Amino acid sequence: MQQPDTNNSLWNVFKSVAASMFGVQTHKNYEHDFKQKSFIPFLLVGIVFVIGLVVGLLLLVKFILA
């Protein structure tokens, strides 16, 4: 029996968080994410992702209205 891969690189965590945020996460990846030892990397990347998205949208609106 094969052990689940519990080592996620930062890039894999970012891809997973981005896919989840946009609602296109596959069920297979969803299950893989929940088998991880810690949710902390997903939480931190999620917070940074949301802050980046909000700042990006604010800058886009400011640029358009200028």
Backbone as ProteinMPNN parsed JSONL, in Angstrom:
{"seq_chain_A": "MQQPDTNNSLWNVFKSVAASMFGVQTHKNYEHDFKQKSFIPFLLVGIVFVIGLVVGLLLLVKFILA", "coords_chain_A": {"N_chain_A": [[0.847, -1.175, 0.0], [0.491, 2.226, -0.781], [1.865, 5.14, 0.677], [0.249, 8.28, 1.35], [1.243, 11.262, -0.317], [2.575, 13.624, 1.615], [4.048, 15.874, 1.46], [4.136, 19.025, 0.407], [5.052, 21.338, -2.031], [5.649, 24.871, -2.103], [4.691, 25.929, -4.478], [2.812, 23.973, -5.289], [0.961, 24.189, -3.218], [0.099, 26.824, -3.64], [-1.08, 26.555, -6.211], [-3.172, 24.843, -5.571], [-4.66, 26.357, -3.723], [-5.379, 28.544, -5.348], [-6.923, 27.254, -7.333], [-9.002, 26.351, -5.735], [-10.064, 28.782, -4.814], [-11.133, 29.832, -7.151], [-12.976, 27.944, -7.742], [-12.45, 25.627, -9.234], [-11.22, 23.352, -8.4], [-10.217, 19.984, -8.495], [-11.802, 16.945, -7.423], [-10.06, 14.94, -6.693], [-7.653, 16.355, -6.115], [-8.635, 17.89, -4.035], [-9.157, 15.934, -2.081], [-6.531, 15.067, -1.7], [-5.365, 17.364, -0.594], [-6.65, 17.481, 1.889], [-5.52, 15.371, 3.178], [-3.147, 16.186, 4.117], [-0.618, 16.901, 6.581], [-0.679, 19.338, 7.936], [-2.661, 22.291, 7.995], [-1.701, 24.816, 7.906], [0.156, 25.86, 5.85], [-1.667, 26.125, 3.707], [-3.51, 27.91, 4.762], [-1.921, 30.24, 5.182], [-1.026, 30.798, 2.536], [-3.518, 31.17, 1.365], [-4.464, 33.479, 2.706], [-2.542, 35.377, 1.865], [-3.053, 35.236, -0.873], [-5.713, 36.206, -1.053], [-5.388, 38.825, -0.057], [-3.623, 39.806, -2.023], [-5.305, 39.614, -4.27], [-7.37, 41.434, -3.609], [-5.898, 43.848, -3.364], [-4.905, 44.0, -5.975], [-7.317, 44.286, -7.434], [-8.196, 46.731, -6.383], [-6.141, 48.455, -7.289], [-6.526, 48.163, -10.051], [-9.104, 49.281, -10.383], [-8.567, 51.891, -9.508], [-6.731, 52.658, -11.478], [-8.365, 52.54, -13.783], [-10.284, 54.491, -13.224], [-8.767, 56.763, -13.14]], "CA_chain_A": [[0.0, 0.0, 0.0], [1.302, 3.422, -0.939], [1.592, 6.223, 1.616], [-0.088, 9.531, 0.667], [2.312, 12.252, -0.364], [2.204, 14.7, 2.531], [5.0, 16.962, 1.3], [3.691, 19.947, -0.629], [5.891, 22.497, -2.288], [4.915, 26.134, -2.055], [3.987, 26.08, -5.749], [1.642, 23.09, -5.263], [-0.018, 24.78, -2.298], [-0.468, 27.988, -4.328], [-1.99, 26.079, -7.265], [-4.347, 24.271, -4.93], [-5.451, 27.457, -3.158], [-5.938, 29.308, -6.469], [-7.994, 26.453, -7.934], [-10.126, 26.359, -4.792], [-10.657, 30.128, -4.786], [-11.905, 30.041, -8.374], [-13.98, 26.895, -7.836], [-12.129, 24.634, -10.253], [-10.411, 22.306, -7.761], [-10.729, 18.636, -8.736], [-12.079, 16.192, -6.195], [-8.82, 14.219, -6.367], [-6.756, 17.306, -5.444], [-9.311, 18.252, -2.782], [-8.885, 14.856, -1.129], [-5.086, 15.093, -1.421], [-5.101, 18.498, 0.303], [-7.145, 17.186, 3.233], [-4.684, 14.332, 3.771], [-1.897, 16.806, 4.538], [-0.419, 16.919, 8.03], [-0.981, 20.648, 8.51], [-3.392, 23.216, 7.142], [-1.062, 26.128, 8.021], [0.603, 26.409, 4.558], [-2.833, 26.495, 2.918], [-4.062, 29.111, 5.384], [-1.051, 31.382, 4.895], [-1.089, 31.106, 1.103], [-4.867, 31.69, 1.123], [-4.533, 34.865, 3.18], [-1.737, 36.191, 0.943], [-3.766, 35.252, -2.151], [-6.869, 37.103, -0.943], [-4.865, 40.19, 0.05], [-3.137, 40.159, -3.356], [-6.456, 39.799, -5.15], [-8.041, 42.686, -3.242], [-5.016, 44.957, -3.736], [-4.899, 44.041, -7.43], [-8.579, 44.866, -7.888], [-8.198, 48.166, -6.017], [-5.256, 49.153, -8.219], [-7.174, 48.16, -11.357], [-10.187, 50.281, -10.344], [-7.932, 53.206, -9.424], [-6.159, 52.922, -12.789], [-9.454, 52.766, -14.731], [-10.964, 55.745, -12.895], [-7.83, 57.901, -13.229]], "C_chain_A": [[0.894, 1.24, 0.0], [0.872, 4.491, 0.066], [1.195, 7.477, 0.845], [1.081, 10.503, 0.742], [1.891, 13.437, 0.496], [3.15, 15.875, 2.44], [4.566, 17.827, 0.125], [4.694, 21.066, -0.786], [5.016, 23.739, -2.233], [4.109, 26.322, -3.335], [2.731, 25.203, -5.785], [0.558, 23.632, -4.345], [-0.685, 25.983, -2.963], [-1.454, 27.557, -5.409], [-3.279, 25.541, -6.664], [-5.264, 25.361, -4.375], [-6.115, 28.258, -4.282], [-7.095, 28.55, -7.113], [-9.225, 26.442, -7.033], [-10.834, 27.704, -4.773], [-11.554, 30.373, -6.002], [-12.907, 28.921, -8.638], [-13.705, 25.832, -8.875], [-11.243, 23.514, -9.701], [-11.028, 20.938, -8.047], [-10.921, 17.916, -7.405], [-10.838, 15.436, -5.73], [-7.846, 15.134, -5.623], [-7.325, 17.753, -4.096], [-9.023, 17.204, -1.71], [-7.405, 14.835, -0.732], [-4.76, 16.202, -0.417], [-5.526, 18.187, 1.736], [-6.397, 16.054, 3.911], [-3.361, 14.892, 4.278], [-1.834, 16.865, 6.061], [-0.871, 18.229, 8.656], [-1.727, 21.511, 7.502], [-2.731, 24.595, 7.094], [-0.555, 26.657, 6.677], [-0.567, 26.872, 3.688], [-3.47, 27.778, 3.454], [-3.238, 30.337, 5.033], [-1.103, 31.773, 3.427], [-2.467, 31.678, 0.756], [-5.007, 33.134, 1.543], [-3.755, 35.787, 2.244], [-2.447, 36.32, -0.403], [-4.931, 36.235, -2.117], [-6.409, 38.557, -0.849], [-4.362, 40.662, -1.316], [-4.263, 40.418, -4.332], [-7.162, 41.123, -4.872], [-7.19, 43.888, -3.653], [-4.979, 45.107, -5.259], [-6.168, 44.658, -7.993], [-8.665, 46.352, -7.567], [-7.318, 48.978, -6.969], [-5.861, 49.224, -9.619], [-8.285, 49.212, -11.418], [-9.601, 51.689, -10.301], [-7.36, 53.613, -10.78], [-7.251, 53.271, -13.803], [-10.115, 54.127, -14.474], [-10.055, 56.968, -13.001], [-7.888, 58.55, -14.597]], "O_chain_A": [[1.914, 1.292, 0.688], [-0.319, 4.718, 0.28], [1.751, 7.725, -0.225], [1.807, 10.554, 1.735], [0.962, 14.167, 0.149], [3.071, 16.792, 3.258], [4.628, 17.395, -1.026], [5.133, 21.668, 0.194], [3.791, 23.654, -2.31], [2.981, 26.812, -3.295], [1.689, 25.648, -6.266], [-0.629, 23.545, -4.66], [-1.901, 26.147, -2.865], [-2.542, 28.123, -5.517], [-4.361, 25.769, -7.205], [-6.484, 25.302, -4.533], [-7.289, 28.612, -4.177], [-8.135, 29.14, -7.408], [-10.356, 26.515, -7.514], [-12.062, 27.763, -4.721], [-12.592, 31.029, -5.903], [-13.612, 28.945, -9.647], [-14.639, 25.19, -9.357], [-10.587, 22.809, -10.468], [-12.231, 20.751, -7.862], [-10.285, 18.24, -6.402], [-10.591, 15.305, -4.531], [-7.275, 14.733, -4.609], [-6.582, 17.967, -3.139], [-8.688, 17.54, -0.574], [-7.072, 14.61, 0.432], [-3.969, 15.997, 0.503], [-4.849, 18.579, 2.686], [-6.611, 15.796, 5.095], [-2.54, 14.147, 4.814], [-2.861, 16.877, 6.739], [-1.386, 18.241, 9.774], [-1.454, 21.462, 6.303], [-3.156, 25.454, 6.322], [-0.811, 27.821, 6.371], [-0.469, 27.895, 3.009], [-3.915, 28.627, 2.682], [-3.788, 31.363, 4.632], [-1.212, 32.957, 3.106], [-2.562, 32.585, -0.071], [-5.601, 33.937, 0.823], [-4.244, 36.853, 1.871], [-2.444, 37.393, -1.006], [-5.114, 37.012, -3.054], [-6.986, 39.429, -1.499], [-4.642, 41.79, -1.723], [-4.187, 41.345, -5.138], [-7.511, 41.849, -5.803], [-7.709, 44.845, -4.228], [-5.017, 46.226, -5.771], [-6.11, 45.463, -8.924], [-9.15, 47.141, -8.378], [-7.705, 50.062, -7.403], [-5.721, 50.24, -10.3], [-8.389, 49.95, -12.398], [-10.092, 52.583, -10.99], [-7.485, 54.767, -11.189], [-7.082, 54.196, -14.596], [-10.465, 54.833, -15.421], [-10.54, 58.099, -12.956], [-7.172, 59.518, -14.852]]}, "name": "protein", "num_of_chains": 1, "seq": "MQQPDTNNSLWNVFKSVAASMFGVQTHKNYEHDFKQKSFIPFLLVGIVFVIGLVVGLLLLVKFILA"}
